[in-house]
Amino acid sequence: MRFRRRSPKLLTGDDAVLRKVTDDLPRDHLYAQPLVVDRIRVDEAEPLDDGQWRVAFVVRVRDADGKRCPDLAVDATLVGPHRQGTGTTTTDLMGQATFRMTGPAGRYVLTVDDVAAGGLTWDDTTVTRAEVVAGDA
């Protein structure tokens, strides 16, 4: 979802607020469908000064012709040793979305839940899961 500012001509002063609206831009003819997650790159776990570890997963989205897919929403669940989280981010110009988590040594697993928020066809039988072990767990 994107945030849009209401027109300043209609609102003045403290009445100007951000409101959440769906990303309703037409994309169905921009990409050959179905979209695929063709790779999840797992960066090496990075030790931090406080004894915690930072892990990063980079999800790459391509269309059916192998072209990169920028500006698409990617939903994923990231599970660590002591917590889990679900989040959404947008692919960059190279068609990549990055998910990060910081926590103690242990196993971290990323699962891609959705691509393009249901607006385009996504082949969920492709790469959807990756994991890394941080530290001496």
N, C-alpha and C positions, 0 to 999 in steps of 0.2 A: 504494500500500500504506500501511497505517496501522500505528502502533506502539501496542501495548497493554501495560499493566503487569500482570504476574501478580498474582493476589490476595494481599494482605499476610497473609491468614489461612493461606495455604499456605506462604508463604516468609517467612523472617525475615532481617534483617541484610543481608549482602552477597549473599545468594541471589536477591534481587529483581532481575530483569533485564528489559529490554525485548526483545520478540521481534517479528519482522515477520510480520504475518498479512494475508491478502488482504482487500480491501474487499468483503465478501460481503453488503452491504445490498441488499435487493430494490429495483430501480429501474425495472423494465420497465413498470410501470403509472403511473409518475410523469410520463413524457414521451411525447408523440406521436412516433413514430419514422417515418422515420429522422431522426437528429440532423444538423444542418448547421453548418458553419463559414460564417457569412454575411458575415464581414468580418475582415480582419486590418489593424488600424491600425498604421501605421509612424510612430512618434514621430520628430521631428527629431533627428538625431545631435547629441550634446552633447559639446563639447570639454572635456577635463579639463586641469588645471594641468600635468600631466606630459607633455603632448603626445599622450596617448591619446584615444580617442573612446569614448563610451558610446552604444550603440544599444538601442532597445527596440521590441518587437513585441507588440501586444495582440490576442489571438485571441478573437473573440466566438462563442460556441456558442449555438444556438437549436434548439428542437425543430421538428417539422414544422408546428406551429401558430404558430410565431414567438415562442414564449415562451422567456424566458431559462432557462438550465440551470445552476444553481449546484452546486458540490461534485462536479464530474466531472473525471476525469483527462484531461489533454491531453498527448500525447507529440509532441515536435517535434525537428527537427535544425536547428541554427543553425551556419552556415558563415561564417567571417570570412576576412580576407586571409592570416592565418598559422596558423589553427587552426579546428577544428570541435568541436562538442559535441552530444550528444543528451541531452535531459532531459525530465522529467515534472513538471508542476505541476497544481494544482487550480483550477478556475474559482471566482471569487468570487461574491458574492450577485447580481451583475449578469450572471453567465454569462461572465465574461472571465478569461482566463489571460494572464499577462505573462511574456515571455522576454527576457532582457537579455544583452548581451555587451560587454566592454570590450576594445579593441585599437587597432592603428594605423589610419591612414586607409586606406580601401579599401571594397570591396563586401561587404556582409553579406546573406546570404540565409537566410530561415526557411522550412522546409517542415514542415507538420503531418503527422505520421506516423499518429496514431490518436487517437480520442476515446472516452472511457468504457472503455478497456482491453478492448474486445471484449465488454463486458457488455451493450451496447445496439447497435442498428444505426446505423451512421454512413454518410452519403452522402459518399464521398470524391471525388465529381466536382465538389463545390462548391469554394469558395476554399480552396486548400491551400498557396499559396506567395506570399511577398512579399519584396521586397529594398529596400535603401537603400544609398546611397554616402555614406560619411562622409569629410569633409575634401576635399582636392584630389586625390583618387586618379583 
